[in-house]
Amino acid sequence: MICPERISEPVRVTPIFAECDVLVVGGGPAGIAAATSSARNGARTILVEAYGFLGGMLTAGMVNVINGFRSQRHRHCPRAVGGVAQELVERIAQHDGAYLPDGYVPYCVVVDPEVAKIAAFELVRQSGARMLLHTIATNALREAGSISGIVTHSKSGRRAIRAKVVVDCTGDGDIASNAGAAYEVGRSIDGKTLPMQLMFRMRAVDCGRLASYAYSNRARLQPMYDIEPLDHVIEAAELGRPFGVSGLGLGEGENSGTFSCIVWRGRALVWASRQHELKGIDVEDLTVAEIESRLDLPAIVSKIKNVPGFERAELEQTAAQVGVRETRRIVGDYTLTEKDVIDRGEFEDSVAVGANPMACLGRRPILAHDGFEIPFRCLLPEKVDGVLLAGRCISASHEAHGSIRAMATCMATGQAAGTAAALCVMTGEIPRHVSVPRLQALLQAQGAIVRRP
């Protein structure tokens, strides 16, 4: 409902609650990497997160797979992402919450979301960064034409945090757009975005029975990612390894639909809810997606229980929020394109490498190479100073976004942005004047990969 009326509010005086060198907004994969890297490089760092835990789509969205560490074209491609992202999955594995075969980090790492929450807290806290949870960033502070902090709302009221550099890891580019940065939403021909979808988990799955069914029907089903080929799923189930199956039927008839799942330790992470072609930056659209997705679940679960292995399975948990794949893409000093992704783009100012399939509307081509470079300019909002971008809101076309939105890649850009922000504090320079060779050297010294294999 559109209401044209407005109200006038009195001028408010907002207290400065804290000051820091680097302020990271958003505690998803990109924010975890940005805050950790910033603090490790000597900057007084604060990480602001709306939930009571870190992880973003990995935990709150229950997308319990971290993709993009390597190209998916074959199982032993060279690594495209290392650094903090690799540290996180190795730490989760140390807590017995991730599957790393013989210590090898594959293209896709399956994780336990509750263990991931613990590992993320450990990683950020040990870096020396300060965390503020249950805190929503509402506005960017601008002084002398540059972003100088944010206004927040929380149980403690409306408060401001001032910073020398802000890193926007909100996923939606909330801070940069609020400060006036230009942005794009959706593909250029019609504005459509990748759909939102609610993730959920089922328990008491008979992994062996499902594996036998998948193996017997491997001619019409597909494996999920590179987790396990369907020829090996029976062995995987017997050994307690995760495996994924795509194309499982939700009933008879052409319009019945299919679902995908990743199974591990008697539980299945399921992609089956309705995919909503709504805007993830419109609160009314988000409300519709949340309500309809949850009301649809009883019927979907009932259909899933007809698949061998799911007969006794029950709905165990739904994500804390609907999964959002694409919203704002901030226009930066350079916009990564489909051609860059497909043609193994190389850039003198590369600070990260992407290798994920280009999953955009209507297609998901697996790259025919081992990765493409992501230039530092994609992390710099055009005509706005004092802020760096990381994660899925960096400057990219809809098609290129289909690759760079992978969580491992988001963590790579997060590490680059956090390190660049700390370097700004060391030198007193604004982000776009940072010495890229010095930034690249710092990143490489800390395990990050800045040049494609």
N, C-alpha and C positions, 0 to 999 in steps of 0.2 A: 504494500500500500504506500503510495507516494503522498507525502504531506508537505505542501509548499511553505507552510508557516515556519518561522524561526523564532528563537528566543535570544535575548541578549543576556550575557552573563557579566557580572562585575569583574573587574580586573583582579586576577589572583596573584598572590605572591607565593611562589613555590620554593620551599627550602632546598638548598643544596645538601643532599644527604651524604654524598661521598665524592671524592676526586681520585682519579687514577691516571695512569699513563695510557693504558689501552682498555677500552670497553668493548667486550664482545657481546652482541645481542643475539640470543638464540643458542640453546644448548644441544642442538642436534649433532650429527656427525661432523659437519663443518665447524660448528662452534666448539665442540670438544677439542678438535685439532688446533683451531685458532687460539683458544685460551691457553692450552698446554704449551704451544710453541712460543707465544708471546711471553708468558711467564718464564719459560726456560731461558729465553734470551734477555732476561733481566728487566723486563718492563713490569711495573705494578699493574696487575691485570684484574679486572672484574668481569665475571661471566654472569649475565642476566638470563634467567629461564622462567617461562610461565608455569611449567609443571613442577612437581615436587621431586623430579628426577631428571636425569639427562638422557639423551638418545634420540629425541625427535621421532621421526618415522620408524627408526630402528626399534624403539621401545613403545612409545605412545601409539604409534601407527601399526605396531606389530608386524612390520616388514622385516622378519627375523633372518634376513640374508643380506650379507654385505657383498655386493657385486662390483666387479671392475678392477680387481687386482692385476688381472692379465687379460689379454684378448681371449675370446671364447673359441677361436678358430681351431685350436687343438689344446690338449691338456697340459702341454709343457712349454707354452709360450713364455718368453722372458717376462719378468715382472714389469708392470707399468707404474704401480703405486707401491711405495714402501713407507718409511718414516713413521709418523704417529699412527697412521691407519694400521700398519702392520703390527705395531706395538699393542694397539688395542685388541686386535683379534688374538694375538699371542697371550695377552693377559687374560682374556676371557677363557682361552683354552687351558691356561694354568689353573683356573677355577673349575675346570671340567664343564665349561659351558659353550665350547665351540669345537667343531670337528676340523682338525688339521691333519690330514693323512701323513704320518711320519714327519710331522713338523713342517710340511710343505704348505704354503699358502696358495690355494687354487684360485681360479677366476672368481668363484662364488664360495663364501664361507657361511655355513649355517651356524646360527648362534642361539643360545637360550636368552630371551630378553631380560629375565630377572638377573641373571649373572652379568649381562651386559651393563645393566644399571650400576651394579657394584663396581665393575671394572672401570667404568667411565668416571665415577666418583673418585676412585683411587688415583687414576691417571691425572685428573685435573688438580686434585688436592695436593698430590705429591709434587706437582710442577710449581706450586706456590701461588697459583691463581686463587682469587676469592670468588666464591659462588653466592649468588642471590637468587633463591628459588621463589616460586609463587609470586613472581614479579613480572608485570606486563609492561613492555615499552609502548608508550602511546605517541610520543612526538619526538622529533629531533630538535635539539637546541642549535641555533645558528648564531654565530657571532662573527662579524666582519666577513660575511659571505662564506664561512666555513662551518662545518658541523663540529660542535664542541661538546656534545654529550646528548643525553636523552632525558625526557620526562617519563616517570614510571607511575604506575598505580599498583598498590598491593594492600594487604591488611593494615599496613602502617600508614596508608593514605597516599596522597599525591606528593612525590618527591623527585628531585632531579639528581642526576649523576653527571659530573663534568669529567671530560677526558681529553687528552691530547689527540688521540686517534680513536675512531669508532670502527669496528668491523661488523658489517651487516651479515649475520648468518641466520636471518629469520626465515629463509626459504622463499618468502614472498617479497623480499626487497622492501620491507615496511619502512625502515629507517631512511634509506636512500630516496625512496619515492616521496616520503613525507617532507624531505628536505628539498624537493623540487627536481630530483633526477628524472629524466625521461625514461619511459619503459614501454615495452610491448607485451601483449598478451595473446597467446594463440598463434596459429599459423597464418601466414600473410594472406592467403587467398580467401579465408572466411572467418578468421578469428577463433576457430575451434581449438580447444585445449585438450590435452590428454585427460581422460575421465578420472573422476574420483571413485574410490572403491573401499569398502570396509573389510578389513582383514579379521579373520577369526580362527580359533584353534579348537580342535576336537580331541578328546581323550579316549582311552580304551580302544584304540585302533589295533586290529590284528595285522601287524606289519607283514608277517609271513604270508598270510592269505592275500593281502593286497599285492604283494610282490609277485606271487604266483599268477594272479590275475593279469597284472601288468605285463609279465613276461609272455604269457599265452596270447596276449592281444597287442604285442609290440609292433605289429605291422600297421595298426591304425592309431596307436597312442604315441606320445612323444615323451622323452625325458625332460625334466625341468633343468634348464641351464646345463652345467657340466658336472652336476653332482654325482651322477652314476648313470651309465648307459643302461637301457632296459635289458640288455643281454645279461647284465650282472646284478639285477635287483634282488634276486633270490639269495645270492651269496651275501649281498649287503645287509639284507634283513637278518640273515642268520648270524652275522658278525656284529650286529648292532650299529651299522653305519647308516647315515641318512641317505635317503633317495627321494627323487621327485618324479611325479607323473603328471602329464598334461593331456587334456582331451578326454577325461573321464566323463561319462554321460550323466545328465541329470534327469533322464527319463526318455520316453519314446517320442518320436515325431521330430520334424525338422526344426521346430522352434523351442525344443526343450532345453537346449543349451548344454554347455560342458563346464567342468571345473578343473582346477589344477591344485596340486597339493605337494608339500614336502613333508615327509614322514621321518620321525626320529624319536626313539625311546617311547614308543606307544602313543605318540601324539602327532596330529597332522595340522600343519599350518595351511589354511585353505584360501584360495582365490576363487570365490564363487558368487559373491554378492553382486547385485545390479551395478553396472558401471554408469555413473551419472555424468551426463554432459552438461555440467553446471559450472559456475565460476567459484573457484576456491578462495577468492578475495571478496566475495559477496556474502554477508552474514545470513541473508535469507536463503541463498542457494545452499550454503553449508548446513543450515537447519533442516532444509528439505532432505538433503542427502543423508544426514544422520538419522532422521526419523524413519524415512522410507527403508533405508538399509537395514535397520534393526527390526522393523516390522516384517520385513521379508524373510528374516532368518529362520523362523520355525518351518516354513514350507521348504526352504532350501535344504535345511538339515534333514528333513524327512526324506527328501529325494536322495541325498547323499547316502543315507543308510541302506539304500538298495544296492550299493556297489560292494562287491566282495571285499571283506576286510573292515567295512564300516558298519556292519549289522548291529553291533553292540556299542558303537561309538556314541558319545554324547557331546553336545556343545559345552566346552569348558570355559572359554573366555573370548570376549570381543575386544577389539582395539579401543583405546581410550578416545580415539577420534577417527573419523573417516580418513582414509589415505588420500593425500593430495599430491598429484604428480607434477602439475604445471600451473603456475600463476604468472606473476610478473617476471619479466626478464629485463633487467636494467640495461639501458643503452650505455655502453662504455666507450672508452677511447678506441677499442677495436671490438668488432662483433664476430665471434667465431661462426663459421658457416658450414653447411653440409659438405661443400667441396674440401674444406680444411680437414674434416673428419675422414672423408672417404680417401683423400689423396695424401694421407700421412703428412699433414701440415707441419712445417718446421718454422720456428720463429726465433729471432735473436734474443728476444726477451722471455723465452719460455720459462715457466716456473712450476709446471706440473705436466703430467702425461695422462691422457685418457685412452682407454682401450675398450670400453663397453660397447656392445651392439647399439646401433642407433635406433632405439625404440621410440619412434614417433607415430603419429596417427596412421594407421593402416599398414604399417610395415615394421619389421625389426631385423634389418640386415646385419649379419655378423661381419665385422670388419675383416677385410682380406689381408690385414697386416697386423703388426704388433703394437700399434699405438700412434697417436697424434699429439702434438704439443699444444699447450694452452698458454697463450702469452699473458704477461703481467697486465697488459693494457685491458684485458677483459675484466680485471678486478677493480678498474678505476672508473667510477661513474663519470660520464661526460659532463663537464662544466660544474661539478660539485666537488669541493675539497674537504679534507678531514675525515673521509670515510673510505673503507675498502670493502669489496664484495667477496663473498665466499659461498660455495654451495650452489644450489640450483638457480639462484637469481643472478649469476654472473652474466656478462654480455654474450649472448649466443642467439642464433636463429632458433626457430621452433625445432628444426631438424637436428641441429647440433646439440640443442638442449636434451634431445632424446638420448644422447650418449653421456653428456657431462653430468646429468642428474644422478648417475649411479653413486651409491654411498661412498665407495672407496675413492672415487674421483672427487666427490665433495670434500672428503677429508684431505685430499691432496691440495685442493685450492684453499682449504681452511688453514693448513700448515703454512702455505705460501703467504696468505694474508696476515696471519698472526706474526710470522717472522718479519714481514715487511713493516708491520705496525711497530714492532719493537725496534726495528732499525731506524724508523722515523724518530722515535724517542731518543735514540742514541745520538743521532746527527742533527736533530732539530729541523729536519726537512719535512715538507708535505709529501704524502704518498707518491704523487706522480713525479717527484724529483728524486726519489730513492735511486741509489746506484744499483742497477739490475745485476751487474756482474758480482757485486758484493752480496746481494740477496741470494743469487744462485749458489754462490760458494757456501754461504751459511746453511742453506737448505740441504745441499749435498753432504756437508759435514754432519748433518743430523739425520741422515738416512733417507732423505727425500730423493725422488727421481725427477729430474728437470729436463732431461732429454729423452726422446723416444728411443726404444731399444734398436 
